[in-house]
């Protein structure tokens, strides 16, 4: 099975300001072997809808294409939306590897513990790769997570927990010169900085983030880092998975720009 995954990936650069993170409506390429999906999407914050799953199924029906679905932000969706997992669509679930993260869900990203769901035959192949890629996860962390999972309240309340931070951060940024992009899920907020009242607004994203960190004391990630060709849109990504007092301090500094 490993040899089948050696084909080069095909990528397309979309303008994040147009909020494109939905399935491509064009037919799958004849030699496609797999499609990688991410919802809720990092960095755009886009959340797929049920009809997006059906569009994806229409693309892959009648093919041997596998699906790899990154759903690590599944419990962080806002404004009444619900996460649409590939597991909810039988036609997609039978060909999908679904990846999620205990680290994201339980605020322990440093533990680097996640999990994968797949049909039994596909999971047997995945384990062959995993054996030589990671081998194992440390035992104490697995026992700790297993015990914590007995109480569903923490992950069932996660969307409400982050909704409050999402609303606080967006409301604060709306009072600045940054232009807010939509954020339907994840704990990331993308902004366009091209209308700031400082000359650094003309810097490329990576240089702008360096200046913002050093001179203003607020960290951000350039969206160009997510593109193989370094596509630059003067858009950066903030993270609002912070204490409220930290968010307020950052907003006060950003308001001066």
NORQUIBEL-V13538 format. One record per backbone hydrogen bond with DSSP energy under -1.0 kcal/mol. CO is the residue of the C=O (numbers start at 1). NH is the residue of the N-H. If there is no record, write none. Layout:
CO NH
CO NH
This chain:
1 4
2 5
3 6
15 18
16 19
29 32
33 66
35 68
37 70
41 45
45 184
45 185
46 41
49 53
50 54
51 55
52 56
53 57
54 58
55 59
56 60
57 61
60 63
66 35
67 97
68 37
69 99
70 39
71 74
73 76
76 186
78 81
85 88
86 89
89 92
89 93
90 94
92 95
93 96
95 67
97 69
98 117
99 71
100 115
101 105
102 106
103 108
108 111
109 112
113 102
113 103
115 100
117 98
119 123
120 124
121 125
122 126
123 127
125 129
126 130
127 131
129 133
130 134
130 135
134 136
138 142
139 143
140 144
141 145
142 146
143 147
144 148
145 149
147 150
148 151
152 156
153 157
157 161
158 162
159 163
160 164
162 166
163 167
164 168
165 169
166 170
167 171
168 172
169 173
170 174
172 175
173 176
179 192
184 78
187 240
189 238
190 181
191 236
192 179
193 196
198 201
199 202
200 203
204 208
205 209
206 210
207 211
208 212
209 213
210 214
211 215
212 216
212 217
212 218
221 237
222 225
223 226
224 227
227 230
234 193
235 223
236 191
237 221
238 189
240 242
243 247
244 248
245 249
246 250
247 251
248 252
249 253
250 254
251 255
253 256
254 257
257 197
